[in-house]
Each structure stands twice: as C-alpha cells, then as structure tokens.
Amino acid sequence: MFVIYRLGLFKQVFLLFLRDGILNPVVRVTRTTGSDKKEYEMTCIPLKYIFGWVFSIHDNRVRPEAKANLQKYKLQCYNALYERFVEKADFYSEKDHRKLELNRKLEIQRGSVKEIKDKISRVESVSFSEWKRNKMQLSIDFDEEQEGNDE
C-alpha cells in the first residue's frame, strides 16, 4: 500500500494488476478496517512480485515528485538484471577461458618436465664402461644452457 501511495497510483493500480499476465493470477482483494473503523477493500500482490511490478510502471503514471525516485529504482533494476544475466556470464566465461589457458601452459610444462626427466634418465643410464669408451665424457645435450651462454 505504501508503494502505491508514494507513487500516486490509487485509481490505476487494480487495472495495472489485471492487465499483467503474471500478476493477474496472484492478485487478491482483501478487506481491512481503517483507523476510522470503516471497512475498505485493498488490492494486494505477494511481496516477491512487488519489485518487478514497480519496475514495470511507466514514468508518466506517477506523481511528478515521485518520478525521480522511480527512475532511480528502475536504473538499479536494470543494473541488477545486467549483473545477474550478463556480468555473471562474462565472469564465468572469462574464468573458464583463463583456466583453459593455464591448463595449456601446465601441459606444456609437463612436457618440459618429461623431457628433462628423460634426459636425466639417459645420463643415469650411462655406465662407467660406456663413459670410459667415449673418452671419459658423458654424452649430454647442453642445448638449453648453451643458448643463454654465448661467451
């Protein structure tokens, strides 16, 4: 009731509810007793529908002094909807993309680790007699170290 009063929608509210395909089935009319001891009918909708209903009210249907607040509320609704349906999707998309990128890097690193372990295994597999036959030198690739040391 307070929302309707603040927006100046007393006469229009019932028609607005009836025209809305979502609100129409949940509209209820109840009786209440006012401070003057008279009974009044009150049009009601469940609380969970109020926020969307207020968002649907056209600016030119409210009192001029309520227009700025209604527009501020609508802007907040637009932002909330954007955040819920777009920003969150963007967040998860970006997060998934970053995880894929890092997993690719991890696979590359695993390949490098495997390559280094293979080289270590080859060094470990050289026997003393092989070493002696090859003029007392290990046959080890120093490609990586030589690339950075061009002295």
Backbone torsions as a table, in degrees:
resi	resn	phi	psi	omega
1	MET	NA	-39.9	-178.6
2	PHE	-60.0	-41.5	-179.8
3	VAL	-60.8	-46.4	-178.3
4	ILE	-63.0	-42.9	179.4
5	TYR	-62.2	-48.1	-177.1
6	ARG	-63.2	-32.9	-178.7
7	LEU	-88.8	-11.0	179.8
8	GLY	73.4	41.1	-174.5
9	LEU	-109.1	21.6	-173.2
10	PHE	-50.3	-51.0	-173.2
11	LYS	-76.3	-27.3	-171.8
12	GLN	-93.3	-18.6	-168.0
13	VAL	-59.9	-43.8	-178.1
14	PHE	-62.9	-43.1	177.9
15	LEU	-63.5	-38.4	178.6
16	LEU	-62.2	-42.1	179.3
17	PHE	-65.0	-43.9	-176.2
18	LEU	-67.4	-30.9	-179.0
19	ARG	-78.0	-16.2	-175.6
20	ASP	-90.0	124.3	-177.4
21	GLY	-65.1	-25.2	178.2
22	ILE	-86.8	-42.9	-175.5
23	LEU	-78.4	-31.2	-176.7
24	ASN	-50.8	-48.3	-178.4
25	PRO	-68.1	-18.9	-175.9
26	VAL	-104.9	-1.0	179.3
27	VAL	-67.3	135.9	176.0
28	ARG	-130.9	143.2	174.1
29	VAL	-110.4	124.4	-179.6
30	THR	-121.1	161.9	176.3
31	ARG	-104.9	141.0	177.9
32	THR	-141.7	156.0	179.3
33	THR	-101.9	127.4	179.5
34	GLY	-82.3	174.6	-179.8
35	SER	-65.2	-18.2	178.2
36	ASP	-88.1	8.2	177.9
37	LYS	71.2	9.9	176.6
38	LYS	-92.8	153.3	177.0
39	GLU	-90.6	139.4	179.8
40	TYR	-131.4	150.2	173.4
41	GLU	-92.1	138.5	-179.9
42	MET	-127.3	130.0	177.4
43	THR	-88.1	128.3	-174.6
44	CYS	-131.3	152.3	169.0
45	ILE	-133.1	153.8	178.8
46	PRO	-59.6	148.2	-177.0
47	LEU	-52.9	-39.7	-175.7
48	LYS	-64.0	-15.7	179.6
49	TYR	-95.4	-15.0	-174.5
50	ILE	-59.8	-44.1	-173.8
51	PHE	-63.6	-42.4	177.1
52	GLY	-69.2	-37.5	179.2
53	TRP	-64.1	-46.2	179.4
54	VAL	-60.6	-38.0	178.6
55	PHE	-62.0	-27.9	-176.3
56	SER	-85.9	-8.3	-176.5
57	ILE	-74.0	129.9	178.9
58	HIS	-74.3	141.5	-176.3
59	ASP	-55.8	-36.1	-176.0
60	ASN	-78.4	1.4	178.7
61	ARG	-95.8	-3.5	-176.9
62	VAL	-109.7	165.2	177.3
63	ARG	-60.6	145.0	-178.7
64	PRO	-54.4	-37.3	-178.6
65	GLU	-74.0	-14.3	178.0
66	ALA	-95.0	-11.3	-173.6
67	LYS	-59.9	-44.6	-178.1
68	ALA	-62.6	-42.6	179.5
69	ASN	-67.3	-38.3	177.8
70	LEU	-63.0	-43.7	179.1
71	GLN	-64.6	-38.9	176.9
72	LYS	-62.4	-44.0	178.2
73	TYR	-61.2	-45.5	-179.4
74	LYS	-62.2	-40.2	178.0
75	LEU	-61.8	-41.8	176.5
76	GLN	-62.4	-38.8	177.4
77	CYS	-64.6	-45.7	177.9
78	TYR	-58.4	-43.9	179.4
79	ASN	-64.0	-41.7	179.8
80	ALA	-64.9	-42.1	178.6
81	LEU	-65.1	-41.6	178.0
82	TYR	-61.8	-46.7	-179.6
83	GLU	-61.0	-42.7	-176.7
84	ARG	-68.6	-43.6	-172.1
85	PHE	-100.7	-22.9	-177.2
86	VAL	-112.7	-56.0	-177.0
87	GLU	-59.4	-41.9	179.7
88	LYS	-63.9	-41.6	177.8
89	ALA	-63.7	-41.8	176.7
90	ASP	-61.1	-43.2	179.6
91	PHE	-58.8	-50.8	-178.5
92	TYR	-66.1	-35.6	177.9
93	SER	-64.7	-47.2	179.4
94	GLU	-63.6	-41.1	179.3
95	LYS	-62.4	-46.1	178.4
96	ASP	-62.7	-41.8	178.8
97	HIS	-61.0	-44.4	-179.7
98	ARG	-64.7	-40.2	178.1
99	LYS	-63.5	-42.1	177.7
100	LEU	-61.3	-43.8	179.3
101	GLU	-60.4	-45.5	180.0
102	LEU	-68.0	-36.2	176.5
103	ASN	-64.7	-37.6	175.7
104	ARG	-62.0	-44.6	178.5
105	LYS	-62.0	-39.4	178.6
106	LEU	-62.8	-42.2	178.1
107	GLU	-62.8	-39.9	176.9
108	ILE	-62.7	-44.7	179.1
109	GLN	-63.3	-39.8	177.9
110	ARG	-61.6	-39.7	176.9
111	GLY	-62.3	-41.9	178.7
112	SER	-65.5	-42.4	179.2
113	VAL	-62.5	-43.1	179.2
114	LYS	-62.6	-42.1	179.1
115	GLU	-61.5	-43.2	179.3
116	ILE	-67.2	-40.9	177.8
117	LYS	-62.9	-38.0	176.9
118	ASP	-62.6	-41.5	178.8
119	LYS	-64.4	-41.4	178.1
120	ILE	-62.2	-42.4	178.9
121	SER	-61.5	-40.8	178.9
122	ARG	-63.9	-41.1	178.3
123	VAL	-64.5	-44.8	-179.7
124	GLU	-65.1	-26.4	-176.9
125	SER	-80.9	-11.5	179.3
126	VAL	-72.6	124.6	179.8
127	SER	-88.8	165.5	179.1
128	PHE	-60.2	-42.3	-178.5
129	SER	-65.4	-38.1	176.7
130	GLU	-65.1	-42.1	-179.9
131	TRP	-60.8	-44.2	-179.5
132	LYS	-64.6	-42.0	178.7
133	ARG	-62.2	-32.7	-178.0
134	ASN	-94.3	38.2	176.1
135	LYS	59.6	39.2	174.0
136	MET	58.4	36.4	176.3
137	GLN	-130.5	142.7	173.3
138	LEU	-82.3	141.8	177.1
139	SER	-90.4	90.6	-175.8
140	ILE	-123.9	135.7	175.6
141	ASP	-77.5	124.0	176.4
142	PHE	-112.0	27.9	-176.2
143	ASP	-52.7	-50.6	-174.9
144	GLU	-63.8	-43.3	-177.9
145	GLU	-70.2	-35.5	-177.8
146	GLN	-71.1	-31.4	-179.3
147	GLU	-60.3	-39.1	-177.2
148	GLY	-86.8	-14.9	-175.8
149	ASN	-115.9	80.7	178.0
150	ASP	-99.4	64.2	-178.8
151	GLU	-100.4	NA	NA
